[in-house]
């Protein structure tokens, strides 16, 4: 079985896989407000703004060096914007340290897989669920009843996610010995274990073949629909982005170049020029 192929005949059905953006009058789940990032004299982001509605799949595209990963690093608090604000459900996230960003509902995967290579798949996913626990070292040491109940609930959630992503058979395998595509699924499972409101996917199709990319697109839609997770996707694979995104934002040289439906952005002359160049360039 390919690393990104999935069963389709026995998965739970929780409604049709249709794209149903919320009404335009509702407040955005995530608001990126005039965000700029400057490294020394280099402007990585320059006044970028856009909103994400709950339940959307938003594709963030642009050539290499456009500022996509820089923006992701601001959202996950690895970088501090030089100017602007980022608000989740109306509240700024910029005073939160990186280690407390998962607990407010932001989960992430990385362009280069960032797992604990010497741990098992099960333990890697359990790490992701840690932000949803509220025990402390004293309670853990004493094995208090409420701690044991919490661990039981955590294990149940972790095994449900492993089953959902078809990782049951490798649950006790060491991550470093698994194929790259399977490691990407483990990282996705770890992000889902934190029960995010927004899932940041950084180049999830990197290193996958055509059939695996198709299966990945189906999986991202299922995650949005089944688990009610809003998805922000950074991806160079235009076929994937244009086939699953409800809304697309294009960046170039740190600025927002275009925004709209996939069809609108795909046909925008400035976007075409940024990707393909022009006779005058």
ChimeraX commands (.cxc) that place a marker at each C-alpha (Angstrom):
marker #1 position 0.00,0.00,0.00 radius 0.5
marker #1 position 1.26,3.46,-0.85 radius 0.5
marker #1 position 2.20,5.65,2.05 radius 0.5
marker #1 position -0.64,8.08,1.30 radius 0.5
marker #1 position -3.33,5.68,0.08 radius 0.5
marker #1 position -6.36,5.21,2.32 radius 0.5
marker #1 position -9.35,2.97,2.74 radius 0.5
marker #1 position -12.56,4.42,1.39 radius 0.5
marker #1 position -15.06,1.63,2.01 radius 0.5
marker #1 position -15.10,1.58,5.79 radius 0.5
marker #1 position -14.52,5.10,6.99 radius 0.5
marker #1 position -17.25,6.81,9.04 radius 0.5
marker #1 position -19.53,9.11,7.12 radius 0.5
marker #1 position -20.55,12.33,8.84 radius 0.5
marker #1 position -22.20,14.10,5.95 radius 0.5
marker #1 position -21.31,14.76,2.35 radius 0.5
marker #1 position -17.87,16.13,1.49 radius 0.5
marker #1 position -19.13,19.46,0.21 radius 0.5
marker #1 position -17.48,22.83,0.53 radius 0.5
marker #1 position -19.78,25.00,2.63 radius 0.5
marker #1 position -18.13,28.30,3.49 radius 0.5
marker #1 position -19.80,30.17,6.35 radius 0.5
marker #1 position -21.94,33.20,5.73 radius 0.5
marker #1 position -19.92,36.28,4.88 radius 0.5
marker #1 position -21.31,38.20,7.85 radius 0.5
marker #1 position -19.63,36.02,10.47 radius 0.5
marker #1 position -16.42,37.09,12.15 radius 0.5
marker #1 position -13.28,35.37,10.84 radius 0.5
marker #1 position -11.76,32.53,12.80 radius 0.5
marker #1 position -8.29,33.86,11.97 radius 0.5
marker #1 position -7.37,37.41,10.97 radius 0.5
marker #1 position -3.92,38.27,9.64 radius 0.5
marker #1 position -3.74,42.05,9.93 radius 0.5
marker #1 position -1.08,44.05,8.06 radius 0.5
marker #1 position 1.71,41.68,9.15 radius 0.5
marker #1 position 5.29,42.63,8.31 radius 0.5
marker #1 position 8.51,40.80,9.13 radius 0.5
marker #1 position 11.96,42.34,8.64 radius 0.5
marker #1 position 15.23,40.44,9.12 radius 0.5
marker #1 position 17.97,43.04,9.24 radius 0.5
marker #1 position 17.48,44.89,5.96 radius 0.5
marker #1 position 15.47,42.08,4.32 radius 0.5
marker #1 position 11.69,42.47,4.18 radius 0.5
marker #1 position 10.26,38.96,4.32 radius 0.5
marker #1 position 6.62,40.05,4.72 radius 0.5
marker #1 position 5.26,43.48,3.87 radius 0.5
marker #1 position 1.80,44.38,5.16 radius 0.5
marker #1 position 0.06,41.06,4.50 radius 0.5
marker #1 position -3.63,40.83,5.45 radius 0.5
marker #1 position -6.33,38.21,4.96 radius 0.5
marker #1 position -9.11,36.48,6.88 radius 0.5
marker #1 position -9.95,32.80,7.33 radius 0.5
marker #1 position -13.50,31.67,7.95 radius 0.5
marker #1 position -14.28,28.64,10.05 radius 0.5
marker #1 position -14.47,25.50,7.93 radius 0.5
marker #1 position -12.41,26.87,5.06 radius 0.5
marker #1 position -9.49,25.29,3.29 radius 0.5
marker #1 position -7.30,28.27,2.39 radius 0.5
marker #1 position -4.36,27.81,0.05 radius 0.5
marker #1 position -1.33,30.07,0.49 radius 0.5
marker #1 position 0.75,30.06,-2.69 radius 0.5
marker #1 position 3.70,31.89,-4.18 radius 0.5
marker #1 position 7.14,31.33,-5.71 radius 0.5
marker #1 position 10.13,30.39,-3.56 radius 0.5
marker #1 position 11.00,33.26,-1.24 radius 0.5
marker #1 position 7.50,34.75,-1.35 radius 0.5
marker #1 position 7.16,34.69,2.45 radius 0.5
marker #1 position 4.83,31.72,2.91 radius 0.5
marker #1 position 6.85,29.83,5.53 radius 0.5
marker #1 position 7.71,33.11,7.26 radius 0.5
marker #1 position 4.00,33.72,7.72 radius 0.5
marker #1 position 3.52,30.17,9.01 radius 0.5
marker #1 position 6.30,30.77,11.52 radius 0.5
marker #1 position 4.48,33.90,12.72 radius 0.5
marker #1 position 1.24,31.95,13.10 radius 0.5
marker #1 position 2.97,29.26,15.15 radius 0.5
marker #1 position 4.90,31.94,17.11 radius 0.5
marker #1 position 8.36,30.90,15.99 radius 0.5
marker #1 position 8.76,34.42,14.57 radius 0.5
marker #1 position 7.58,37.72,16.02 radius 0.5
marker #1 position 6.14,40.10,13.41 radius 0.5
marker #1 position 7.85,43.46,13.12 radius 0.5
marker #1 position 4.43,45.07,12.68 radius 0.5
marker #1 position 0.77,44.09,12.48 radius 0.5
marker #1 position -1.32,41.61,14.41 radius 0.5
marker #1 position -2.66,38.05,14.17 radius 0.5
marker #1 position -5.98,37.34,15.86 radius 0.5
marker #1 position -7.62,34.02,16.58 radius 0.5
marker #1 position -11.33,34.36,17.36 radius 0.5
marker #1 position -10.80,38.08,17.84 radius 0.5
marker #1 position -7.87,37.80,20.27 radius 0.5
marker #1 position -4.26,38.55,19.46 radius 0.5
marker #1 position -1.91,35.57,19.66 radius 0.5
marker #1 position 1.29,37.62,19.59 radius 0.5
marker #1 position 1.88,37.64,23.36 radius 0.5
marker #1 position 1.71,33.86,23.58 radius 0.5
marker #1 position 5.01,31.94,23.68 radius 0.5
marker #1 position 5.48,29.17,21.09 radius 0.5
marker #1 position 5.01,26.37,23.65 radius 0.5
marker #1 position 1.50,27.65,24.44 radius 0.5
marker #1 position 0.19,28.08,20.91 radius 0.5
marker #1 position -1.19,24.53,20.54 radius 0.5
marker #1 position -3.47,24.92,23.56 radius 0.5
marker #1 position -5.44,27.74,21.88 radius 0.5
marker #1 position -6.13,25.61,18.83 radius 0.5
marker #1 position -3.31,26.04,16.31 radius 0.5
marker #1 position -1.65,22.84,15.05 radius 0.5
marker #1 position 1.11,22.51,12.49 radius 0.5
marker #1 position 3.10,20.18,10.30 radius 0.5
marker #1 position 6.48,21.13,8.84 radius 0.5
marker #1 position 8.00,21.21,5.36 radius 0.5
marker #1 position 10.80,19.01,6.67 radius 0.5
marker #1 position 9.30,16.34,8.91 radius 0.5
marker #1 position 9.94,17.26,12.57 radius 0.5
marker #1 position 9.32,14.11,14.60 radius 0.5
marker #1 position 11.11,12.41,17.49 radius 0.5
marker #1 position 12.93,9.81,15.35 radius 0.5
marker #1 position 13.82,7.40,18.16 radius 0.5
marker #1 position 10.30,7.25,19.58 radius 0.5
marker #1 position 7.47,5.05,18.37 radius 0.5
marker #1 position 4.59,6.30,16.25 radius 0.5
marker #1 position 2.33,5.96,19.29 radius 0.5
marker #1 position 4.58,8.06,21.51 radius 0.5
marker #1 position 5.01,10.76,18.85 radius 0.5
marker #1 position 1.24,11.13,18.59 radius 0.5
marker #1 position 0.88,11.10,22.39 radius 0.5
marker #1 position 3.23,14.11,22.50 radius 0.5
marker #1 position 0.76,15.98,20.32 radius 0.5
marker #1 position -2.04,15.29,22.78 radius 0.5
marker #1 position -0.03,16.70,25.70 radius 0.5
marker #1 position -1.44,20.23,25.24 radius 0.5
marker #1 position -4.91,18.87,26.06 radius 0.5
marker #1 position -3.89,17.49,29.47 radius 0.5
marker #1 position -3.88,19.45,32.73 radius 0.5
marker #1 position -1.92,17.24,35.09 radius 0.5
marker #1 position 1.23,18.23,36.98 radius 0.5
marker #1 position 4.36,16.45,38.16 radius 0.5
marker #1 position 3.03,15.84,41.68 radius 0.5
marker #1 position -0.30,14.42,40.50 radius 0.5
marker #1 position 1.47,12.29,37.88 radius 0.5
marker #1 position 3.90,10.93,40.47 radius 0.5
marker #1 position 1.07,9.98,42.83 radius 0.5
marker #1 position -0.97,8.46,40.00 radius 0.5
marker #1 position -4.11,10.14,41.31 radius 0.5
marker #1 position -7.43,8.75,40.02 radius 0.5
marker #1 position -8.20,11.78,37.86 radius 0.5
marker #1 position -4.76,11.47,36.25 radius 0.5
marker #1 position -5.41,7.82,35.37 radius 0.5
marker #1 position -8.80,8.74,33.92 radius 0.5
marker #1 position -7.16,11.46,31.85 radius 0.5
marker #1 position -4.52,9.06,30.53 radius 0.5
marker #1 position -7.20,6.56,29.57 radius 0.5
marker #1 position -9.09,9.24,27.65 radius 0.5
marker #1 position -5.87,10.42,26.00 radius 0.5
marker #1 position -4.96,6.89,24.91 radius 0.5
marker #1 position -8.44,6.44,23.46 radius 0.5
marker #1 position -8.10,9.65,21.44 radius 0.5
marker #1 position -4.63,8.74,20.21 radius 0.5
marker #1 position -5.70,5.28,19.06 radius 0.5
marker #1 position -8.74,6.77,17.32 radius 0.5
marker #1 position -6.47,9.11,15.35 radius 0.5
marker #1 position -4.07,6.27,14.49 radius 0.5
marker #1 position -7.02,4.32,13.17 radius 0.5
marker #1 position -8.34,7.33,11.25 radius 0.5
marker #1 position -4.99,7.78,9.46 radius 0.5
marker #1 position -4.43,4.02,9.08 radius 0.5
marker #1 position -1.35,3.95,11.29 radius 0.5
marker #1 position -2.53,1.13,13.55 radius 0.5
marker #1 position -0.15,-1.44,12.10 radius 0.5
marker #1 position 2.92,0.73,12.71 radius 0.5
marker #1 position 1.83,2.17,16.07 radius 0.5
marker #1 position 4.75,0.56,17.93 radius 0.5
marker #1 position 7.33,0.98,15.16 radius 0.5
marker #1 position 10.20,3.44,15.57 radius 0.5
marker #1 position 9.54,6.47,13.40 radius 0.5
marker #1 position 13.04,6.65,11.91 radius 0.5
marker #1 position 12.56,3.29,10.19 radius 0.5
marker #1 position 9.36,4.25,8.38 radius 0.5
marker #1 position 8.98,5.50,4.78 radius 0.5
marker #1 position 8.91,9.26,4.29 radius 0.5
marker #1 position 5.23,9.34,3.34 radius 0.5
marker #1 position 4.31,7.40,6.47 radius 0.5
marker #1 position 6.36,9.79,8.60 radius 0.5
marker #1 position 4.35,12.66,7.13 radius 0.5
marker #1 position 1.17,10.93,8.22 radius 0.5
marker #1 position 2.59,10.48,11.73 radius 0.5
marker #1 position 3.31,14.20,11.90 radius 0.5
marker #1 position -0.24,14.91,10.74 radius 0.5
marker #1 position -1.56,12.55,13.43 radius 0.5
marker #1 position 0.47,14.36,16.07 radius 0.5
marker #1 position -1.01,17.70,14.98 radius 0.5
marker #1 position -4.55,16.31,15.06 radius 0.5
marker #1 position -4.01,14.86,18.55 radius 0.5
marker #1 position -3.93,18.43,19.88 radius 0.5
marker #1 position -7.50,18.91,18.57 radius 0.5
marker #1 position -6.67,22.08,16.62 radius 0.5
marker #1 position -9.19,24.62,15.39 radius 0.5
marker #1 position -6.76,25.57,12.61 radius 0.5
marker #1 position -4.37,23.10,11.01 radius 0.5
marker #1 position -1.30,24.61,9.30 radius 0.5
marker #1 position 0.05,22.29,6.60 radius 0.5
marker #1 position 3.47,23.30,5.28 radius 0.5
marker #1 position 4.20,21.65,1.91 radius 0.5
marker #1 position 2.43,18.35,2.73 radius 0.5
marker #1 position 2.77,17.09,-0.86 radius 0.5
marker #1 position 6.56,17.41,-0.91 radius 0.5
marker #1 position 8.18,14.09,-1.85 radius 0.5
marker #1 position 4.89,12.38,-2.79 radius 0.5
marker #1 position 4.08,10.85,-6.16 radius 0.5
marker #1 position 0.98,11.69,-8.22 radius 0.5
marker #1 position -1.23,9.00,-6.73 radius 0.5
marker #1 position -0.16,9.88,-3.20 radius 0.5
marker #1 position -0.90,13.58,-3.83 radius 0.5
marker #1 position -4.42,12.68,-4.99 radius 0.5
marker #1 position -4.98,10.64,-1.83 radius 0.5
marker #1 position -3.61,13.51,0.27 radius 0.5
marker #1 position -6.12,15.92,-1.24 radius 0.5
marker #1 position -8.95,13.55,-0.36 radius 0.5
marker #1 position -7.60,13.21,3.17 radius 0.5
marker #1 position -7.36,16.98,3.74 radius 0.5
marker #1 position -11.00,17.41,2.68 radius 0.5
marker #1 position -12.03,14.55,4.98 radius 0.5
marker #1 position -10.19,16.10,7.92 radius 0.5
marker #1 position -11.98,19.39,7.32 radius 0.5
marker #1 position -15.37,17.72,7.02 radius 0.5
marker #1 position -15.09,14.86,9.55 radius 0.5
marker #1 position -13.12,16.63,12.26 radius 0.5
marker #1 position -14.39,20.19,11.70 radius 0.5
marker #1 position -10.87,21.58,11.32 radius 0.5
marker #1 position -10.10,24.75,9.36 radius 0.5
marker #1 position -7.04,24.24,7.14 radius 0.5
marker #1 position -4.36,26.69,6.00 radius 0.5
marker #1 position -2.26,25.04,3.32 radius 0.5
marker #1 position 1.12,26.17,1.97 radius 0.5
marker #1 position 1.87,24.20,-1.15 radius 0.5
marker #1 position 3.78,24.42,-4.45 radius 0.5
marker #1 position 1.67,21.69,-6.06 radius 0.5
marker #1 position -0.88,23.88,-7.86 radius 0.5
marker #1 position -3.07,20.95,-8.87 radius 0.5
marker #1 position -3.57,20.04,-5.21 radius 0.5
marker #1 position -4.26,23.59,-4.05 radius 0.5
marker #1 position -6.67,24.45,-6.84 radius 0.5
marker #1 position -8.62,21.21,-6.43 radius 0.5
marker #1 position -9.30,21.43,-2.68 radius 0.5
marker #1 position -9.06,25.08,-1.59 radius 0.5
marker #1 position -12.14,27.25,-1.03 radius 0.5
marker #1 position -10.03,30.40,-1.07 radius 0.5
marker #1 position -6.49,31.20,-2.23 radius 0.5
marker #1 position -4.02,33.92,-1.23 radius 0.5
marker #1 position -0.98,34.47,-3.46 radius 0.5
marker #1 position 2.21,36.08,-2.15 radius 0.5
marker #1 position 5.24,37.39,-4.00 radius 0.5
marker #1 position 8.31,39.10,-2.52 radius 0.5
marker #1 position 6.52,39.33,0.84 radius 0.5
marker #1 position 3.44,41.13,-0.49 radius 0.5
marker #1 position -0.07,39.89,-1.15 radius 0.5
marker #1 position -0.35,39.56,-4.90 radius 0.5
marker #1 position -3.91,38.28,-5.31 radius 0.5
marker #1 position -6.77,36.78,-3.30 radius 0.5
marker #1 position -10.00,35.03,-4.18 radius 0.5
marker #1 position -11.41,31.77,-5.44 radius 0.5
marker #1 position -8.97,29.26,-6.97 radius 0.5
marker #1 position -10.23,30.07,-10.48 radius 0.5
marker #1 position -9.83,33.83,-9.93 radius 0.5
marker #1 position -6.30,33.59,-8.54 radius 0.5
marker #1 position -5.19,31.02,-11.10 radius 0.5
marker #1 position -6.17,33.36,-13.97 radius 0.5
marker #1 position -4.78,36.54,-12.39 radius 0.5
marker #1 position -2.15,38.09,-14.73 radius 0.5
marker #1 position 0.13,39.10,-11.85 radius 0.5
marker #1 position 0.08,35.55,-10.45 radius 0.5
marker #1 position 0.85,34.09,-13.88 radius 0.5
marker #1 position 3.71,36.57,-14.28 radius 0.5
marker #1 position 5.12,35.75,-10.82 radius 0.5
marker #1 position 5.23,32.03,-11.64 radius 0.5
marker #1 position 6.10,32.10,-15.34 radius 0.5
marker #1 position 7.78,35.49,-15.81 radius 0.5
marker #1 position 7.15,37.71,-18.82 radius 0.5
marker #1 position 8.86,38.60,-22.06 radius 0.5
marker #1 position 10.02,41.87,-20.49 radius 0.5
marker #1 position 11.52,40.29,-17.35 radius 0.5
marker link #1:1,2 radius 0.2
marker link #1:2,3 radius 0.2
marker link #1:3,4 radius 0.2
marker link #1:4,5 radius 0.2
marker link #1:5,6 radius 0.2
marker link #1:6,7 radius 0.2
marker link #1:7,8 radius 0.2
marker link #1:8,9 radius 0.2
marker link #1:9,10 radius 0.2
marker link #1:10,11 radius 0.2
marker link #1:11,12 radius 0.2
marker link #1:12,13 radius 0.2
marker link #1:13,14 radius 0.2
marker link #1:14,15 radius 0.2
marker link #1:15,16 radius 0.2
marker link #1:16,17 radius 0.2
marker link #1:17,18 radius 0.2
marker link #1:18,19 radius 0.2
marker link #1:19,20 radius 0.2
marker link #1:20,21 radius 0.2
marker link #1:21,22 radius 0.2
marker link #1:22,23 radius 0.2
marker link #1:23,24 radius 0.2
marker link #1:24,25 radius 0.2
marker link #1:25,26 radius 0.2
marker link #1:26,27 radius 0.2
marker link #1:27,28 radius 0.2
marker link #1:28,29 radius 0.2
marker link #1:29,30 radius 0.2
marker link #1:30,31 radius 0.2
marker link #1:31,32 radius 0.2
marker link #1:32,33 radius 0.2
marker link #1:33,34 radius 0.2
marker link #1:34,35 radius 0.2
marker link #1:35,36 radius 0.2
marker link #1:36,37 radius 0.2
marker link #1:37,38 radius 0.2
marker link #1:38,39 radius 0.2
marker link #1:39,40 radius 0.2
marker link #1:40,41 radius 0.2
marker link #1:41,42 radius 0.2
marker link #1:42,43 radius 0.2
marker link #1:43,44 radius 0.2
marker link #1:44,45 radius 0.2
marker link #1:45,46 radius 0.2
marker link #1:46,47 radius 0.2
marker link #1:47,48 radius 0.2
marker link #1:48,49 radius 0.2
marker link #1:49,50 radius 0.2
marker link #1:50,51 radius 0.2
marker link #1:51,52 radius 0.2
marker link #1:52,53 radius 0.2
marker link #1:53,54 radius 0.2
marker link #1:54,55 radius 0.2
marker link #1:55,56 radius 0.2
marker link #1:56,57 radius 0.2
marker link #1:57,58 radius 0.2
marker link #1:58,59 radius 0.2
marker link #1:59,60 radius 0.2
marker link #1:60,61 radius 0.2
marker link #1:61,62 radius 0.2
marker link #1:62,63 radius 0.2
marker link #1:63,64 radius 0.2
marker link #1:64,65 radius 0.2
marker link #1:65,66 radius 0.2
marker link #1:66,67 radius 0.2
marker link #1:67,68 radius 0.2
marker link #1:68,69 radius 0.2
marker link #1:69,70 radius 0.2
marker link #1:70,71 radius 0.2
marker link #1:71,72 radius 0.2
marker link #1:72,73 radius 0.2
marker link #1:73,74 radius 0.2
marker link #1:74,75 radius 0.2
marker link #1:75,76 radius 0.2
marker link #1:76,77 radius 0.2
marker link #1:77,78 radius 0.2
marker link #1:78,79 radius 0.2
marker link #1:79,80 radius 0.2
marker link #1:80,81 radius 0.2
marker link #1:81,82 radius 0.2
marker link #1:82,83 radius 0.2
marker link #1:83,84 radius 0.2
marker link #1:84,85 radius 0.2
marker link #1:85,86 radius 0.2
marker link #1:86,87 radius 0.2
marker link #1:87,88 radius 0.2
marker link #1:88,89 radius 0.2
marker link #1:89,90 radius 0.2
marker link #1:90,91 radius 0.2
marker link #1:91,92 radius 0.2
marker link #1:92,93 radius 0.2
marker link #1:93,94 radius 0.2
marker link #1:94,95 radius 0.2
marker link #1:95,96 radius 0.2
marker link #1:96,97 radius 0.2
marker link #1:97,98 radius 0.2
marker link #1:98,99 radius 0.2
marker link #1:99,100 radius 0.2
marker link #1:100,101 radius 0.2
marker link #1:101,102 radius 0.2
marker link #1:102,103 radius 0.2
marker link #1:103,104 radius 0.2
marker link #1:104,105 radius 0.2
marker link #1:105,106 radius 0.2
marker link #1:106,107 radius 0.2
marker link #1:107,108 radius 0.2
marker link #1:108,109 radius 0.2
marker link #1:109,110 radius 0.2
marker link #1:110,111 radius 0.2
marker link #1:111,112 radius 0.2
marker link #1:112,113 radius 0.2
marker link #1:113,114 radius 0.2
marker link #1:114,115 radius 0.2
marker link #1:115,116 radius 0.2
marker link #1:116,117 radius 0.2
marker link #1:117,118 radius 0.2
marker link #1:118,119 radius 0.2
marker link #1:119,120 radius 0.2
marker link #1:120,121 radius 0.2
marker link #1:121,122 radius 0.2
marker link #1:122,123 radius 0.2
marker link #1:123,124 radius 0.2
marker link #1:124,125 radius 0.2
marker link #1:125,126 radius 0.2
marker link #1:126,127 radius 0.2
marker link #1:127,128 radius 0.2
marker link #1:128,129 radius 0.2
marker link #1:129,130 radius 0.2
marker link #1:130,131 radius 0.2
marker link #1:131,132 radius 0.2
marker link #1:132,133 radius 0.2
marker link #1:133,134 radius 0.2
marker link #1:134,135 radius 0.2
marker link #1:135,136 radius 0.2
marker link #1:136,137 radius 0.2
marker link #1:137,138 radius 0.2
marker link #1:138,139 radius 0.2
marker link #1:139,140 radius 0.2
marker link #1:140,141 radius 0.2
marker link #1:141,142 radius 0.2
marker link #1:142,143 radius 0.2
marker link #1:143,144 radius 0.2
marker link #1:144,145 radius 0.2
marker link #1:145,146 radius 0.2
marker link #1:146,147 radius 0.2
marker link #1:147,148 radius 0.2
marker link #1:148,149 radius 0.2
marker link #1:149,150 radius 0.2
marker link #1:150,151 radius 0.2
marker link #1:151,152 radius 0.2
marker link #1:152,153 radius 0.2
marker link #1:153,154 radius 0.2
marker link #1:154,155 radius 0.2
marker link #1:155,156 radius 0.2
marker link #1:156,157 radius 0.2
marker link #1:157,158 radius 0.2
marker link #1:158,159 radius 0.2
marker link #1:159,160 radius 0.2
marker link #1:160,161 radius 0.2
marker link #1:161,162 radius 0.2
marker link #1:162,163 radius 0.2
marker link #1:163,164 radius 0.2
marker link #1:164,165 radius 0.2
marker link #1:165,166 radius 0.2
marker link #1:166,167 radius 0.2
marker link #1:167,168 radius 0.2
marker link #1:168,169 radius 0.2
marker link #1:169,170 radius 0.2
marker link #1:170,171 radius 0.2
marker link #1:171,172 radius 0.2
marker link #1:172,173 radius 0.2
marker link #1:173,174 radius 0.2
marker link #1:174,175 radius 0.2
marker link #1:175,176 radius 0.2
marker link #1:176,177 radius 0.2
marker link #1:177,178 radius 0.2
marker link #1:178,179 radius 0.2
marker link #1:179,180 radius 0.2
marker link #1:180,181 radius 0.2
marker link #1:181,182 radius 0.2
marker link #1:182,183 radius 0.2
marker link #1:183,184 radius 0.2
marker link #1:184,185 radius 0.2
marker link #1:185,186 radius 0.2
marker link #1:186,187 radius 0.2
marker link #1:187,188 radius 0.2
marker link #1:188,189 radius 0.2
marker link #1:189,190 radius 0.2
marker link #1:190,191 radius 0.2
marker link #1:191,192 radius 0.2
marker link #1:192,193 radius 0.2
marker link #1:193,194 radius 0.2
marker link #1:194,195 radius 0.2
marker link #1:195,196 radius 0.2
marker link #1:196,197 radius 0.2
marker link #1:197,198 radius 0.2
marker link #1:198,199 radius 0.2
marker link #1:199,200 radius 0.2
marker link #1:200,201 radius 0.2
marker link #1:201,202 radius 0.2
marker link #1:202,203 radius 0.2
marker link #1:203,204 radius 0.2
marker link #1:204,205 radius 0.2
marker link #1:205,206 radius 0.2
marker link #1:206,207 radius 0.2
marker link #1:207,208 radius 0.2
marker link #1:208,209 radius 0.2
marker link #1:209,210 radius 0.2
marker link #1:210,211 radius 0.2
marker link #1:211,212 radius 0.2
marker link #1:212,213 radius 0.2
marker link #1:213,214 radius 0.2
marker link #1:214,215 radius 0.2
marker link #1:215,216 radius 0.2
marker link #1:216,217 radius 0.2
marker link #1:217,218 radius 0.2
marker link #1:218,219 radius 0.2
marker link #1:219,220 radius 0.2
marker link #1:220,221 radius 0.2
marker link #1:221,222 radius 0.2
marker link #1:222,223 radius 0.2
marker link #1:223,224 radius 0.2
marker link #1:224,225 radius 0.2
marker link #1:225,226 radius 0.2
marker link #1:226,227 radius 0.2
marker link #1:227,228 radius 0.2
marker link #1:228,229 radius 0.2
marker link #1:229,230 radius 0.2
marker link #1:230,231 radius 0.2
marker link #1:231,232 radius 0.2
marker link #1:232,233 radius 0.2
marker link #1:233,234 radius 0.2
marker link #1:234,235 radius 0.2
marker link #1:235,236 radius 0.2
marker link #1:236,237 radius 0.2
marker link #1:237,238 radius 0.2
marker link #1:238,239 radius 0.2
marker link #1:239,240 radius 0.2
marker link #1:240,241 radius 0.2
marker link #1:241,242 radius 0.2
marker link #1:242,243 radius 0.2
marker link #1:243,244 radius 0.2
marker link #1:244,245 radius 0.2
marker link #1:245,246 radius 0.2
marker link #1:246,247 radius 0.2
marker link #1:247,248 radius 0.2
marker link #1:248,249 radius 0.2
marker link #1:249,250 radius 0.2
marker link #1:250,251 radius 0.2
marker link #1:251,252 radius 0.2
marker link #1:252,253 radius 0.2
marker link #1:253,254 radius 0.2
marker link #1:254,255 radius 0.2
marker link #1:255,256 radius 0.2
marker link #1:256,257 radius 0.2
marker link #1:257,258 radius 0.2
marker link #1:258,259 radius 0.2
marker link #1:259,260 radius 0.2
marker link #1:260,261 radius 0.2
marker link #1:261,262 radius 0.2
marker link #1:262,263 radius 0.2
marker link #1:263,264 radius 0.2
marker link #1:264,265 radius 0.2
marker link #1:265,266 radius 0.2
marker link #1:266,267 radius 0.2
marker link #1:267,268 radius 0.2
marker link #1:268,269 radius 0.2
marker link #1:269,270 radius 0.2
marker link #1:270,271 radius 0.2
marker link #1:271,272 radius 0.2
marker link #1:272,273 radius 0.2
marker link #1:273,274 radius 0.2
marker link #1:274,275 radius 0.2
marker link #1:275,276 radius 0.2
marker link #1:276,277 radius 0.2
marker link #1:277,278 radius 0.2
marker link #1:278,279 radius 0.2
marker link #1:279,280 radius 0.2
marker link #1:280,281 radius 0.2
view
